Amino acid sequence: MTPLARSDRAGSRGQGHGPRPSPFDLPVGSILSMADTQQVDPKAEQKAARLAKQIGGFAKAHGGAEGQVAYLGERGARIVLVGGDGDWGDVFAPSMEVAEKAVEKAGITVHENFDGEFAAKVRTGPYEWSRMAGIQVGGPSNG
């Protein structure tokens, strides 16, 4: 048996193994998507479950709930909730993925944007009006 030339050995993984395939040599659709290869983070699942419980509690106390998830960058995501009675609140998630899992587990309707008919459902009270007006109408100052 003659030794393999250097060019014949390139890509060989040892005796009895063929060369490693290049990702460019594989047929389209044969590469697993990232979602298929990612591990489930147990802490993220626990956080999503806790947030879903909080969202469910809010929904129960306010005649149902709808929400909107807003990306906050490295800080995570904000889930704004609007109850069936017009009261509103928010909860924070460490990532968009956790926020999306939480609203899915809670089973609430999620809106793309906080505008239009969804925003019109929010009932504001004296506190919100004084905070929005601030110094102009004698509301609490920001300082």
Beta strands, then each sheet from edge to edge (+ up, - down):
strand 1: 65-71
strand 2: 77-83
strand 3: 88-93
strand 4: 109-111
sheet 1: 3+ 2- 1+ 4+
end
